Amino acid sequence: MRIGSGPTPSKTPRQLDFSSNLQPHLPPIDPHSSPAMASKLFSVPRVGRQLAHQLPKPQYRAFSAGSQRFSDSLSVHRNKPNNNPTLPFKFSEQNLTLADEILKRYPPQYKKAAVMPLLDLGQRQHGFTSISVMNEVARMLEMPPMRVYEVATFYTMYNREPVGKYFVQICTTTPCQLGGCGSTAIVKAITEHLGITPGHTTEDGLFTYIEVECLGACVNAPMVQINDDYYEDLTPESIKTILTALKDAATATGAGAGTKIPAPGPASGRDTCENSAGLTNLTEVVWNPETMMRKDNALDAAPKQ
């Protein structure tokens, strides 16, 4: 129904022309216009931006800002035939004596502090820190097993999977990369000699080989740790000699059982971490604590002024 005699309107009351009514100073939006033009048309007003900056910000940070980790091997236990809670573990009589000595170092109410040395003791007996070793330590210390799991998964010194008879840890951080021939050459030599890459164990079960962070022998780089021993100032030839001697000692029988293994320490012949060129300072006066250090109670015996 029409009121009046005017022309029929071209738009119904519900059809709003935003270009002519709301923004008369702007032309109609062309759907094919450039993105830059669209961003100008729909930009946030300056007042709105100022209000956004005045909004209260949360007073906390994200728990972790690191990149996504694609491996859960450090924090997750999955039952295996050789590592599950049904496998019993008990300390030997000798290690029980050692455990008692360890517990004596701590007050009874703080015996939980012995969790790390007891885990190490269990690993040395069992060969690795299995879930059964952790549960036994938790029982001895009257701790929730989860607290022991937290310690064992945090420190890389606890091997939660079986390792070989000789656990070879090669340092590949910056000082070892730069020292001597460089750790890259040592990694290549070990890989060629053992036939495995880092993170694996040889088929005979003698060697497990991994890359690790700094082991604290930077001045004697490059170096490796094999079980509890440090072998330093290495070359590709010397590391192969060490690995061959260890294998011969482990497999030799009869007359060959006395295979000589190179002594731990610098393979270059220097003493500990001394300058390889010899002593260069403190050469004039020989240090003698008997004559250069004050005797006990010397101040008490001196006459008072």
Secondary structure, DSSP 4 states (H G I P E B T S, - for coil): ---SSSPPPSS-TT---HHHHT-TTSPPPPTTS-HHHHHHHTPPPHHHHHHHHHSPPPS---S--SPPP---TTT----BTTBSTTS-----HHHHHHHHHHHTTS-GGGGGGGHHHHHHHHHHHHSS--HHHHHHHHHHHT--HHHHHHHHHH-TTS-SS---SEEEEEE-SHHHHHSTT-HHHHHHHHHHHHS--TTEE-TTSSEEEEEES--S-GGG-S-EEETTEEEES--HHHHHHHHHHHHHHHH--GGGGGPPPPPSEETTS-STT--TT---SS-SS---HHHHSPPTTHHHHSPP-
